[in-house]
Amino acid sequence: MRDPAVTFIVILAIGIVAGLLFDRLAGPSWLSRQFSGNRGIITSALVGIAGAFIGFHIAVLLALGSGLAMAVIAAALGAAAVLFAWRMAK
């Protein structure tokens, strides 16, 4: 992927989708249900975006590749890891 704008949009989209899927499939934790009736869809999407960027940049730092497949896989794994850690911390 040569264009930084395309990379940014792909990582952003992966983070949003991962956050929304996580919120939909995992649901709110017991603690968050006790304090808020809101499901926190926006929060899950933002945490997913952060995880996608973290995963992508770790893959770039480790020089795992430079193609679209690497960006998608690294962003998805990063988003999943950060969303899982965020869920366990709540």
MIRO-883150 format. One record per atom (N, C-alpha, C, CB): atom name; residue in one letter; x, z, y; residue number from 1. Coordinates in steps of 0.05 Angstrom, whole numbers, plus 32768, in hexadecimal, padded with zeros to 4 digits. Glycine has a CB too. Layout:
BEGIN
<r name="CA" resn="A" px="X" pz="Z" py="Y" resi="NUM"/>
...
//
This chain:
BEGIN
<r name="N" resn="M" px="8011" pz="8000" py="7FE9" resi="1"/>
<r name="CA" resn="M" px="8000" pz="8000" py="8000" resi="1"/>
<r name="C" resn="M" px="8012" pz="8000" py="8019" resi="1"/>
<r name="CB" resn="M" px="7FED" pz="8018" py="8000" resi="1"/>
<r name="N" resn="R" px="8010" pz="7FEB" py="8028" resi="2"/>
<r name="CA" resn="R" px="8021" pz="7FE8" py="803F" resi="2"/>
<r name="C" resn="R" px="8014" pz="7FF3" py="8059" resi="2"/>
<r name="CB" resn="R" px="8028" pz="7FCB" py="8043" resi="2"/>
<r name="N" resn="D" px="7FFA" pz="7FF1" py="805A" resi="3"/>
<r name="CA" resn="D" px="7FEC" pz="7FF8" py="8073" resi="3"/>
<r name="C" resn="D" px="7FE5" pz="8016" py="8074" resi="3"/>
<r name="CB" resn="D" px="7FD2" pz="7FE7" py="8077" resi="3"/>
<r name="N" resn="P" px="7FEF" pz="8025" py="8087" resi="4"/>
<r name="CA" resn="P" px="7FE9" pz="8041" py="8088" resi="4"/>
<r name="C" resn="P" px="7FCB" pz="8047" py="808D" resi="4"/>
<r name="CB" resn="P" px="7FFA" pz="804E" py="809E" resi="4"/>
<r name="N" resn="A" px="7FBE" pz="8035" py="809B" resi="5"/>
<r name="CA" resn="A" px="7FA1" pz="803A" py="80A1" resi="5"/>
<r name="C" resn="A" px="7F91" pz="8038" py="8087" resi="5"/>
<r name="CB" resn="A" px="7F97" pz="8025" py="80B5" resi="5"/>
<r name="N" resn="V" px="7F98" pz="8026" py="8075" resi="6"/>
<r name="CA" resn="V" px="7F8A" pz="8023" py="805C" resi="6"/>
<r name="C" resn="V" px="7F90" pz="803C" py="804A" resi="6"/>
<r name="CB" resn="V" px="7F92" pz="8009" py="804D" resi="6"/>
<r name="N" resn="T" px="7FA8" pz="8045" py="804A" resi="7"/>
<r name="CA" resn="T" px="7FB0" pz="805C" py="803B" resi="7"/>
<r name="C" resn="T" px="7FA0" pz="8075" py="8045" resi="7"/>
<r name="CB" resn="T" px="7FCE" pz="8062" py="803D" resi="7"/>
<r name="N" resn="F" px="7F9E" pz="8078" py="805F" resi="8"/>
<r name="CA" resn="F" px="7F90" pz="808E" py="806B" resi="8"/>
<r name="C" resn="F" px="7F72" pz="808E" py="8063" resi="8"/>
<r name="CB" resn="F" px="7F92" pz="808D" py="808A" resi="8"/>
<r name="N" resn="I" px="7F66" pz="8076" py="8065" resi="9"/>
<r name="CA" resn="I" px="7F49" pz="8074" py="805E" resi="9"/>
<r name="C" resn="I" px="7F44" pz="8079" py="8041" resi="9"/>
<r name="CB" resn="I" px="7F3F" pz="8058" py="8066" resi="9"/>
<r name="N" resn="V" px="7F56" pz="806F" py="802F" resi="10"/>
<r name="CA" resn="V" px="7F53" pz="8073" py="8012" resi="10"/>
<r name="C" resn="V" px="7F55" pz="8091" py="800C" resi="10"/>
<r name="CB" resn="V" px="7F68" pz="8062" py="8003" resi="10"/>
<r name="N" resn="I" px="7F69" pz="809E" py="8017" resi="11"/>
<r name="CA" resn="I" px="7F6D" pz="80BA" py="8011" resi="11"/>
<r name="C" resn="I" px="7F56" pz="80CB" py="801C" resi="11"/>
<r name="CB" resn="I" px="7F88" pz="80C4" py="801D" resi="11"/>
<r name="N" resn="L" px="7F4D" pz="80C4" py="8034" resi="12"/>
<r name="CA" resn="L" px="7F36" pz="80D1" py="8040" resi="12"/>
<r name="C" resn="L" px="7F1D" pz="80CF" py="802F" resi="12"/>
<r name="CB" resn="L" px="7F31" pz="80C6" py="805C" resi="12"/>
<r name="N" resn="A" px="7F18" pz="80B6" py="8025" resi="13"/>
<r name="CA" resn="A" px="7F00" pz="80B1" py="8015" resi="13"/>
<r name="C" resn="A" px="7F02" pz="80C1" py="7FFA" resi="13"/>
<r name="CB" resn="A" px="7EFD" pz="8093" py="800F" resi="13"/>
<r name="N" resn="I" px="7F1A" pz="80C1" py="7FEE" resi="14"/>
<r name="CA" resn="I" px="7F1D" pz="80CF" py="7FD5" resi="14"/>
<r name="C" resn="I" px="7F19" pz="80ED" py="7FD9" resi="14"/>
<r name="CB" resn="I" px="7F3A" pz="80CA" py="7FC9" resi="14"/>
<r name="N" resn="G" px="7F23" pz="80F8" py="7FEF" resi="15"/>
<r name="CA" resn="G" px="7F1F" pz="8115" py="7FF4" resi="15"/>
<r name="C" resn="G" px="7F02" pz="811C" py="7FF9" resi="15"/>
<r name="CB" resn="G" px="7F2F" pz="811C" py="800C" resi="15"/>
<r name="N" resn="I" px="7EF3" pz="810B" py="8007" resi="16"/>
<r name="CA" resn="I" px="7ED7" pz="8110" py="800C" resi="16"/>
<r name="C" resn="I" px="7EC7" pz="810E" py="7FF3" resi="16"/>
<r name="CB" resn="I" px="7ECC" pz="80FC" py="8021" resi="16"/>
<r name="N" resn="V" px="7ECC" pz="80FA" py="7FE3" resi="17"/>
<r name="CA" resn="V" px="7EBD" pz="80F7" py="7FCA" resi="17"/>
<r name="C" resn="V" px="7EC4" pz="810E" py="7FB7" resi="17"/>
<r name="CB" resn="V" px="7EC4" pz="80DC" py="7FBC" resi="17"/>
<r name="N" resn="A" px="7EDD" pz="8115" py="7FB5" resi="18"/>
<r name="CA" resn="A" px="7EE4" pz="812C" py="7FA3" resi="18"/>
<r name="C" resn="A" px="7ED7" pz="8145" py="7FAC" resi="18"/>
<r name="CB" resn="A" px="7F03" pz="812F" py="7FA3" resi="18"/>
<r name="N" resn="G" px="7ED6" pz="814A" py="7FC6" resi="19"/>
<r name="CA" resn="G" px="7ECA" pz="8163" py="7FD1" resi="19"/>
<r name="C" resn="G" px="7EAC" pz="8163" py="7FCB" resi="19"/>
<r name="CB" resn="G" px="7ECF" pz="8165" py="7FEE" resi="19"/>
<r name="N" resn="L" px="7E9F" pz="814C" py="7FCF" resi="20"/>
<r name="CA" resn="L" px="7E82" pz="814B" py="7FCB" resi="20"/>
<r name="C" resn="L" px="7E7B" pz="814D" py="7FAD" resi="20"/>
<r name="CB" resn="L" px="7E77" pz="8130" py="7FD5" resi="20"/>
<r name="N" resn="L" px="7E8B" pz="8140" py="7F9C" resi="21"/>
<r name="CA" resn="L" px="7E87" pz="8143" py="7F7F" resi="21"/>
<r name="C" resn="L" px="7E8C" pz="8160" py="7F76" resi="21"/>
<r name="CB" resn="L" px="7E99" pz="8130" py="7F70" resi="21"/>
<r name="N" resn="F" px="7EA0" pz="816C" py="7F80" resi="22"/>
<r name="CA" resn="F" px="7EA6" pz="8187" py="7F79" resi="22"/>
<r name="C" resn="F" px="7E90" pz="819A" py="7F81" resi="22"/>
<r name="CB" resn="F" px="7EC1" pz="8191" py="7F86" resi="22"/>
<r name="N" resn="D" px="7E86" pz="8196" py="7F99" resi="23"/>
<r name="CA" resn="D" px="7E70" pz="81A7" py="7FA3" resi="23"/>
<r name="C" resn="D" px="7E57" pz="81A2" py="7F92" resi="23"/>
<r name="CB" resn="D" px="7E6A" pz="81A2" py="7FC0" resi="23"/>
<r name="N" resn="R" px="7E52" pz="818A" py="7F8B" resi="24"/>
<r name="CA" resn="R" px="7E3A" pz="8183" py="7F7B" resi="24"/>
<r name="C" resn="R" px="7E3C" pz="818D" py="7F5E" resi="24"/>
<r name="CB" resn="R" px="7E36" pz="8164" py="7F7B" resi="24"/>
<r name="N" resn="L" px="7E53" pz="818A" py="7F52" resi="25"/>
<r name="CA" resn="L" px="7E56" pz="8191" py="7F36" resi="25"/>
<r name="C" resn="L" px="7E5C" pz="81AF" py="7F32" resi="25"/>
<r name="CB" resn="L" px="7E6C" pz="8181" py="7F29" resi="25"/>
<r name="N" resn="A" px="7E6E" pz="81BA" py="7F42" resi="26"/>
<r name="CA" resn="A" px="7E76" pz="81D6" py="7F3E" resi="26"/>
<r name="C" resn="A" px="7E62" pz="81E9" py="7F4B" resi="26"/>
<r name="CB" resn="A" px="7E92" pz="81DA" py="7F49" resi="26"/>
<r name="N" resn="G" px="7E56" pz="81E1" py="7F61" resi="27"/>
<r name="CA" resn="G" px="7E44" pz="81F2" py="7F6F" resi="27"/>
<r name="C" resn="G" px="7E53" pz="8209" py="7F7D" resi="27"/>
<r name="CB" resn="G" px="7E2F" pz="81FE" py="7F5C" resi="27"/>
<r name="N" resn="P" px="7E44" pz="8218" py="7F8D" resi="28"/>
<r name="CA" resn="P" px="7E51" pz="822E" py="7F9B" resi="28"/>
<r name="C" resn="P" px="7E59" pz="8245" py="7F89" resi="28"/>
<r name="CB" resn="P" px="7E3F" pz="8238" py="7FB2" resi="28"/>
<r name="N" resn="S" px="7E6D" pz="8253" py="7F90" resi="29"/>
<r name="CA" resn="S" px="7E75" pz="826A" py="7F80" resi="29"/>
<r name="C" resn="S" px="7E61" pz="8281" py="7F85" resi="29"/>
<r name="CB" resn="S" px="7E92" pz="8273" py="7F87" resi="29"/>
<r name="N" resn="W" px="7E63" pz="8295" py="7F74" resi="30"/>
<r name="CA" resn="W" px="7E50" pz="82AB" py="7F76" resi="30"/>
<r name="C" resn="W" px="7E53" pz="82B9" py="7F91" resi="30"/>
<r name="CB" resn="W" px="7E55" pz="82BF" py="7F5F" resi="30"/>
<r name="N" resn="L" px="7E6C" pz="82BD" py="7F9A" resi="31"/>
<r name="CA" resn="L" px="7E71" pz="82CB" py="7FB3" resi="31"/>
<r name="C" resn="L" px="7E66" pz="82BB" py="7FCB" resi="31"/>
<r name="CB" resn="L" px="7E8F" pz="82CF" py="7FB7" resi="31"/>
<r name="N" resn="S" px="7E6A" pz="82A1" py="7FCB" resi="32"/>
<r name="CA" resn="S" px="7E5F" pz="8292" py="7FE2" resi="32"/>
<r name="C" resn="S" px="7E41" pz="8291" py="7FE2" resi="32"/>
<r name="CB" resn="S" px="7E6A" pz="8276" py="7FE1" resi="32"/>
<r name="N" resn="R" px="7E34" pz="8292" py="7FCA" resi="33"/>
<r name="CA" resn="R" px="7E17" pz="8293" py="7FC9" resi="33"/>
<r name="C" resn="R" px="7E0D" pz="82AD" py="7FD5" resi="33"/>
<r name="CB" resn="R" px="7E0D" pz="828F" py="7FAC" resi="33"/>
<r name="N" resn="Q" px="7E1C" pz="82C2" py="7FD2" resi="34"/>
<r name="CA" resn="Q" px="7E13" pz="82DC" py="7FDC" resi="34"/>
<r name="C" resn="Q" px="7E13" pz="82DE" py="7FFB" resi="34"/>
<r name="CB" resn="Q" px="7E24" pz="82F2" py="7FD1" resi="34"/>
<r name="N" resn="F" px="7E26" pz="82D0" py="8007" resi="35"/>
<r name="CA" resn="F" px="7E2A" pz="82D2" py="8024" resi="35"/>
<r name="C" resn="F" px="7E1D" pz="82BB" py="8033" resi="35"/>
<r name="CB" resn="F" px="7E46" pz="82D3" py="802A" resi="35"/>
<r name="N" resn="S" px="7E19" pz="82A5" py="8027" resi="36"/>
<r name="CA" resn="S" px="7E0E" pz="828E" py="8036" resi="36"/>
<r name="C" resn="S" px="7DFC" pz="827E" py="8023" resi="36"/>
<r name="CB" resn="S" px="7E24" pz="827C" py="8041" resi="36"/>
<r name="N" resn="G" px="7DE5" pz="8276" py="802F" resi="37"/>
<r name="CA" resn="G" px="7DD3" pz="8265" py="8020" resi="37"/>
<r name="C" resn="G" px="7DDC" pz="8248" py="8021" resi="37"/>
<r name="CB" resn="G" px="7DB7" pz="8268" py="802B" resi="37"/>
<r name="N" resn="N" px="7DEE" pz="8242" py="8032" resi="38"/>
<r name="CA" resn="N" px="7DF8" pz="8227" py="8035" resi="38"/>
<r name="C" resn="N" px="7E0C" pz="8220" py="801F" resi="38"/>
<r name="CB" resn="N" px="7E05" pz="8223" py="8051" resi="38"/>
<r name="N" resn="R" px="7E0A" pz="8208" py="8015" resi="39"/>
<r name="CA" resn="R" px="7E1C" pz="8200" py="7FFF" resi="39"/>
<r name="C" resn="R" px="7E38" pz="81F9" py="8009" resi="39"/>
<r name="CB" resn="R" px="7E10" pz="81E9" py="7FF1" resi="39"/>
<r name="N" resn="G" px="7E3C" pz="81F4" py="8021" resi="40"/>
<r name="CA" resn="G" px="7E56" pz="81EE" py="802C" resi="40"/>
<r name="C" resn="G" px="7E60" pz="81D2" py="8024" resi="40"/>
<r name="CB" resn="G" px="7E6A" pz="8202" py="8022" resi="40"/>
<r name="N" resn="I" px="7E4F" pz="81BE" py="8026" resi="41"/>
<r name="CA" resn="I" px="7E57" pz="81A3" py="801E" resi="41"/>
<r name="C" resn="I" px="7E6D" pz="8199" py="8030" resi="41"/>
<r name="CB" resn="I" px="7E3F" pz="8190" py="8020" resi="41"/>
<r name="N" resn="I" px="7E6B" pz="819F" py="804A" resi="42"/>
<r name="CA" resn="I" px="7E80" pz="8195" py="805D" resi="42"/>
<r name="C" resn="I" px="7E9A" pz="81A3" py="8057" resi="42"/>
<r name="CB" resn="I" px="7E77" pz="819B" py="807A" resi="42"/>
<r name="N" resn="T" px="7E99" pz="81BD" py="8051" resi="43"/>
<r name="CA" resn="T" px="7EB2" pz="81CB" py="804B" resi="43"/>
<r name="C" resn="T" px="7EBF" pz="81C0" py="8032" resi="43"/>
<r name="CB" resn="T" px="7EAC" pz="81E9" py="8047" resi="43"/>
<r name="N" resn="S" px="7EAF" pz="81BA" py="801D" resi="44"/>
<r name="CA" resn="S" px="7EBA" pz="81AF" py="8005" resi="44"/>
<r name="C" resn="S" px="7EC7" pz="8194" py="800A" resi="44"/>
<r name="CB" resn="S" px="7EA5" pz="81AC" py="7FEF" resi="44"/>
<r name="N" resn="A" px="7EBA" pz="8183" py="801B" resi="45"/>
<r name="CA" resn="A" px="7EC5" pz="8169" py="8022" resi="45"/>
<r name="C" resn="A" px="7EDF" pz="816C" py="8031" resi="45"/>
<r name="CB" resn="A" px="7EB1" pz="8159" py="8032" resi="45"/>
<r name="N" resn="L" px="7EE1" pz="817F" py="8043" resi="46"/>
<r name="CA" resn="L" px="7EF9" pz="8183" py="8052" resi="46"/>
<r name="C" resn="L" px="7F10" pz="818E" py="8041" resi="46"/>
<r name="CB" resn="L" px="7EF5" pz="8197" py="8069" resi="46"/>
<r name="N" resn="V" px="7F0A" pz="81A0" py="802F" resi="47"/>
<r name="CA" resn="V" px="7F1E" pz="81AA" py="801C" resi="47"/>
<r name="C" resn="V" px="7F27" pz="8193" py="800A" resi="47"/>
<r name="CB" resn="V" px="7F13" pz="81C2" py="800B" resi="47"/>
<r name="N" resn="G" px="7F15" pz="8182" py="8001" resi="48"/>
<r name="CA" resn="G" px="7F1C" pz="816B" py="7FF1" resi="48"/>
<r name="C" resn="G" px="7F2F" pz="8158" py="8000" resi="48"/>
<r name="CB" resn="G" px="7F04" pz="815C" py="7FE8" resi="48"/>
<r name="N" resn="I" px="7F29" pz="8153" py="801A" resi="49"/>
<r name="CA" resn="I" px="7F3B" pz="8142" py="802A" resi="49"/>
<r name="C" resn="I" px="7F56" pz="814F" py="802C" resi="49"/>
<r name="CB" resn="I" px="7F2E" pz="813E" py="8046" resi="49"/>
<r name="N" resn="A" px="7F58" pz="8168" py="8031" resi="50"/>
<r name="CA" resn="A" px="7F72" pz="8176" py="8033" resi="50"/>
<r name="C" resn="A" px="7F81" pz="8173" py="8019" resi="50"/>
<r name="CB" resn="A" px="7F6E" pz="8194" py="803A" resi="50"/>
<r name="N" resn="G" px="7F73" pz="8177" py="8003" resi="51"/>
<r name="CA" resn="G" px="7F80" pz="8175" py="7FE8" resi="51"/>
<r name="C" resn="G" px="7F8A" pz="8158" py="7FE3" resi="51"/>
<r name="CB" resn="G" px="7F6E" pz="817D" py="7FD3" resi="51"/>
<r name="N" resn="A" px="7F7A" pz="8145" py="7FEB" resi="52"/>
<r name="CA" resn="A" px="7F82" pz="8129" py="7FE7" resi="52"/>
<r name="C" resn="A" px="7F9B" pz="8122" py="7FF6" resi="52"/>
<r name="CB" resn="A" px="7F6B" pz="8116" py="7FEF" resi="52"/>
<r name="N" resn="F" px="7F9D" pz="812C" py="800F" resi="53"/>
<r name="CA" resn="F" px="7FB5" pz="8127" py="801F" resi="53"/>
<r name="C" resn="F" px="7FCD" pz="8136" py="8014" resi="53"/>
<r name="CB" resn="F" px="7FB0" pz="812F" py="803C" resi="53"/>
<r name="N" resn="I" px="7FC9" pz="814E" py="800A" resi="54"/>
<r name="CA" resn="I" px="7FDF" pz="815D" py="7FFE" resi="54"/>
<r name="C" resn="I" px="7FE9" pz="814F" py="7FE5" resi="54"/>
<r name="CB" resn="I" px="7FD6" pz="817A" py="7FF8" resi="54"/>
<r name="N" resn="G" px="7FD7" pz="8147" py="7FD4" resi="55"/>
<r name="CA" resn="G" px="7FDF" pz="8139" py="7FBB" resi="55"/>
<r name="C" resn="G" px="7FED" pz="811F" py="7FC1" resi="55"/>
<r name="CB" resn="G" px="7FC6" pz="8134" py="7FAA" resi="55"/>
<r name="N" resn="F" px="7FE3" pz="8110" py="7FD4" resi="56"/>
<r name="CA" resn="F" px="7FF0" pz="80F6" py="7FDA" resi="56"/>
<r name="C" resn="F" px="800C" pz="80FB" py="7FE5" resi="56"/>
<r name="CB" resn="F" px="7FE0" pz="80E7" py="7FEF" resi="56"/>
<r name="N" resn="H" px="800F" pz="810E" py="7FF7" resi="57"/>
<r name="CA" resn="H" px="802A" pz="8112" py="8003" resi="57"/>
<r name="C" resn="H" px="803E" pz="811E" py="7FF0" resi="57"/>
<r name="CB" resn="H" px="8027" pz="8124" py="801C" resi="57"/>
<r name="N" resn="I" px="8034" pz="812F" py="7FDE" resi="58"/>
<r name="CA" resn="I" px="8046" pz="8139" py="7FC9" resi="58"/>
<r name="C" resn="I" px="8050" pz="8122" py="7FB7" resi="58"/>
<r name="CB" resn="I" px="8039" pz="814E" py="7FB8" resi="58"/>
<r name="N" resn="A" px="803E" pz="810F" py="7FB0" resi="59"/>
<r name="CA" resn="A" px="8046" pz="80F8" py="7FA0" resi="59"/>
<r name="C" resn="A" px="805A" pz="80E6" py="7FB0" resi="59"/>
<r name="CB" resn="A" px="802D" pz="80E8" py="7F99" resi="59"/>
<r name="N" resn="V" px="8056" pz="80E3" py="7FC9" resi="60"/>
<r name="CA" resn="V" px="8069" pz="80D4" py="7FD9" resi="60"/>
<r name="C" resn="V" px="8084" pz="80E2" py="7FDA" resi="60"/>
<r name="CB" resn="V" px="805E" pz="80D0" py="7FF6" resi="60"/>
<r name="N" resn="L" px="8084" pz="80FC" py="7FDE" resi="61"/>
<r name="CA" resn="L" px="809D" pz="810B" py="7FDF" resi="61"/>
<r name="C" resn="L" px="80AC" pz="8109" py="7FC5" resi="61"/>
<r name="CB" resn="L" px="8098" pz="8128" py="7FE6" resi="61"/>
<r name="N" resn="L" px="809D" pz="8109" py="7FAE" resi="62"/>
<r name="CA" resn="L" px="80AA" pz="8107" py="7F94" resi="62"/>
<r name="C" resn="L" px="80B0" pz="80EA" py="7F8C" resi="62"/>
<r name="CB" resn="L" px="8099" pz="8114" py="7F7F" resi="62"/>
<r name="N" resn="A" px="80A9" pz="80D7" py="7F9D" resi="63"/>
<r name="CA" resn="A" px="80AE" pz="80BA" py="7F99" resi="63"/>
<r name="C" resn="A" px="80A2" pz="80B1" py="7F7E" resi="63"/>
<r name="CB" resn="A" px="80CC" pz="80B4" py="7F99" resi="63"/>
<r name="N" resn="L" px="8089" pz="80B7" py="7F7A" resi="64"/>
<r name="CA" resn="L" px="807B" pz="80B0" py="7F61" resi="64"/>
<r name="C" resn="L" px="8072" pz="8093" py="7F61" resi="64"/>
<r name="CB" resn="L" px="8064" pz="80C2" py="7F5C" resi="64"/>
<r name="N" resn="G" px="8072" pz="8086" py="7F77" resi="65"/>
<r name="CA" resn="G" px="806A" pz="806A" py="7F78" resi="65"/>
<r name="C" resn="G" px="805F" pz="8064" py="7F94" resi="65"/>
<r name="CB" resn="G" px="8055" pz="8064" py="7F63" resi="65"/>
<r name="N" resn="S" px="8059" pz="804A" py="7F98" resi="66"/>
<r name="CA" resn="S" px="804F" pz="8043" py="7FB3" resi="66"/>
<r name="C" resn="S" px="8036" pz="8032" py="7FB2" resi="66"/>
<r name="CB" resn="S" px="8065" pz="8035" py="7FC2" resi="66"/>
<r name="N" resn="G" px="802A" pz="802F" py="7F9C" resi="67"/>
<r name="CA" resn="G" px="8012" pz="801E" py="7F9A" resi="67"/>
<r name="C" resn="G" px="7FF8" pz="802D" py="7F9F" resi="67"/>
<r name="CB" resn="G" px="8011" pz="8012" py="7F7F" resi="67"/>
<r name="N" resn="L" px="7FE3" pz="801D" py="7F9E" resi="68"/>
<r name="CA" resn="L" px="7FC8" pz="8028" py="7FA2" resi="68"/>
<r name="C" resn="L" px="7FC1" pz="803C" py="7F8C" resi="68"/>
<r name="CB" resn="L" px="7FB4" pz="8012" py="7FA5" resi="68"/>
<r name="N" resn="A" px="7FC9" pz="8035" py="7F74" resi="69"/>
<r name="CA" resn="A" px="7FC2" pz="8046" py="7F5D" resi="69"/>
<r name="C" resn="A" px="7FCE" pz="8062" py="7F60" resi="69"/>
<r name="CB" resn="A" px="7FCB" pz="803A" py="7F42" resi="69"/>
<r name="N" resn="M" px="7FE7" pz="8063" py="7F69" resi="70"/>
<r name="CA" resn="M" px="7FF5" pz="807D" py="7F6D" resi="70"/>
<r name="C" resn="M" px="7FE6" pz="808D" py="7F83" resi="70"/>
<r name="CB" resn="M" px="8012" pz="8079" py="7F75" resi="70"/>
<r name="N" resn="A" px="7FDE" pz="807F" py="7F98" resi="71"/>
<r name="CA" resn="A" px="7FD1" pz="808D" py="7FAE" resi="71"/>
<r name="C" resn="A" px="7FB6" pz="8099" py="7FA4" resi="71"/>
<r name="CB" resn="A" px="7FCC" pz="807B" py="7FC5" resi="71"/>
<r name="N" resn="V" px="7FA7" pz="808A" py="7F95" resi="72"/>
<r name="CA" resn="V" px="7F8D" pz="8093" py="7F8C" resi="72"/>
<r name="C" resn="V" px="7F90" pz="80AA" py="7F78" resi="72"/>
<r name="CB" resn="V" px="7F7E" pz="807B" py="7F7E" resi="72"/>
<r name="N" resn="I" px="7FA2" pz="80A7" py="7F65" resi="73"/>
<r name="CA" resn="I" px="7FA6" pz="80BC" py="7F51" resi="73"/>
<r name="C" resn="I" px="7FB1" pz="80D6" py="7F5D" resi="73"/>
<r name="CB" resn="I" px="7FB9" pz="80B2" py="7F3B" resi="73"/>
<r name="N" resn="A" px="7FC5" pz="80D3" py="7F6F" resi="74"/>
<r name="CA" resn="A" px="7FD1" pz="80EB" py="7F7B" resi="74"/>
<r name="C" resn="A" px="7FBC" pz="80F9" py="7F8D" resi="74"/>
<r name="CB" resn="A" px="7FEA" pz="80E3" py="7F8B" resi="74"/>
<r name="N" resn="A" px="7FAD" pz="80E9" py="7F9C" resi="75"/>
<r name="CA" resn="A" px="7F99" pz="80F5" py="7FAE" resi="75"/>
<r name="C" resn="A" px="7F83" pz="8103" py="7F9E" resi="75"/>
<r name="CB" resn="A" px="7F8D" pz="80DF" py="7FC0" resi="75"/>
<r name="N" resn="A" px="7F7A" pz="80F7" py="7F89" resi="76"/>
<r name="CA" resn="A" px="7F65" pz="8103" py="7F78" resi="76"/>
<r name="C" resn="A" px="7F6F" pz="811C" py="7F6B" resi="76"/>
<r name="CB" resn="A" px="7F5C" pz="80EF" py="7F63" resi="76"/>
<r name="N" resn="L" px="7F87" pz="811C" py="7F61" resi="77"/>
<r name="CA" resn="L" px="7F92" pz="8134" py="7F54" resi="77"/>
<r name="C" resn="L" px="7F97" pz="814A" py="7F69" resi="77"/>
<r name="CB" resn="L" px="7FAC" pz="812E" py="7F46" resi="77"/>
<r name="N" resn="G" px="7FA1" pz="8143" py="7F80" resi="78"/>
<r name="CA" resn="G" px="7FA5" pz="8157" py="7F95" resi="78"/>
<r name="C" resn="G" px="7F8A" pz="8163" py="7F9E" resi="78"/>
<r name="CB" resn="G" px="7FB3" pz="814A" py="7FAD" resi="78"/>
<r name="N" resn="A" px="7F76" pz="8152" py="7FA2" resi="79"/>
<r name="CA" resn="A" px="7F5C" pz="815C" py="7FAA" resi="79"/>
<r name="C" resn="A" px="7F50" pz="816F" py="7F95" resi="79"/>
<r name="CB" resn="A" px="7F49" pz="8145" py="7FB0" resi="79"/>
<r name="N" resn="A" px="7F52" pz="8167" py="7F7C" resi="80"/>
<r name="CA" resn="A" px="7F47" pz="8178" py="7F66" resi="80"/>
<r name="C" resn="A" px="7F56" pz="8193" py="7F65" resi="80"/>
<r name="CB" resn="A" px="7F4A" pz="8169" py="7F4B" resi="80"/>
<r name="N" resn="A" px="7F70" pz="8192" py="7F68" resi="81"/>
<r name="CA" resn="A" px="7F80" pz="81AB" py="7F66" resi="81"/>
<r name="C" resn="A" px="7F79" pz="81BE" py="7F7D" resi="81"/>
<r name="CB" resn="A" px="7F9E" pz="81A5" py="7F66" resi="81"/>
<r name="N" resn="V" px="7F77" pz="81B3" py="7F95" resi="82"/>
<r name="CA" resn="V" px="7F72" pz="81C4" py="7FAC" resi="82"/>
<r name="C" resn="V" px="7F55" pz="81CE" py="7FAB" resi="82"/>
<r name="CB" resn="V" px="7F77" pz="81B5" py="7FC7" resi="82"/>
<r name="N" resn="L" px="7F42" pz="81BD" py="7FA3" resi="83"/>
<r name="CA" resn="L" px="7F26" pz="81C6" py="7FA1" resi="83"/>
<r name="C" resn="L" px="7F23" pz="81DC" py="7F8C" resi="83"/>
<r name="CB" resn="L" px="7F14" pz="81AE" py="7F9A" resi="83"/>
<r name="N" resn="F" px="7F31" pz="81D9" py="7F76" resi="84"/>
<r name="CA" resn="F" px="7F30" pz="81ED" py="7F61" resi="84"/>
<r name="C" resn="F" px="7F3D" pz="8207" py="7F6B" resi="84"/>
<r name="CB" resn="F" px="7F3F" pz="81E4" py="7F47" resi="84"/>
<r name="N" resn="A" px="7F53" pz="8206" py="7F78" resi="85"/>
<r name="CA" resn="A" px="7F60" pz="821E" py="7F83" resi="85"/>
<r name="C" resn="A" px="7F4E" pz="822B" py="7F98" resi="85"/>
<r name="CB" resn="A" px="7F7C" pz="8217" py="7F8F" resi="85"/>
<r name="N" resn="W" px="7F42" pz="821B" py="7FA9" resi="86"/>
<r name="CA" resn="W" px="7F30" pz="8225" py="7FBD" resi="86"/>
<r name="C" resn="W" px="7F18" pz="8233" py="7FB1" resi="86"/>
<r name="CB" resn="W" px="7F26" pz="820F" py="7FD0" resi="86"/>
<r name="N" resn="R" px="7F0E" pz="8228" py="7F9B" resi="87"/>
<r name="CA" resn="R" px="7EF7" pz="8234" py="7F8D" resi="87"/>
<r name="C" resn="R" px="7EFF" pz="824F" py="7F81" resi="87"/>
<r name="CB" resn="R" px="7EEC" pz="8221" py="7F78" resi="87"/>
<r name="N" resn="M" px="7F17" pz="8250" py="7F75" resi="88"/>
<r name="CA" resn="M" px="7F20" pz="8269" py="7F68" resi="88"/>
<r name="C" resn="M" px="7F26" pz="827E" py="7F7D" resi="88"/>
<r name="CB" resn="M" px="7F38" pz="8263" py="7F57" resi="88"/>
<r name="N" resn="A" px="7F2E" pz="8276" py="7F95" resi="89"/>
<r name="CA" resn="A" px="7F35" pz="828A" py="7FAA" resi="89"/>
<r name="C" resn="A" px="7F1B" pz="8296" py="7FB6" resi="89"/>
<r name="CB" resn="A" px="7F45" pz="827D" py="7FBF" resi="89"/>
<r name="N" resn="K" px="7F06" pz="8287" py="7FB5" resi="90"/>
<r name="CA" resn="K" px="7EED" pz="8291" py="7FC0" resi="90"/>
<r name="C" resn="K" px="7EE2" pz="82A5" py="7FAE" resi="90"/>
<r name="CB" resn="K" px="7ED8" pz="827B" py="7FC5" resi="90"/>
//
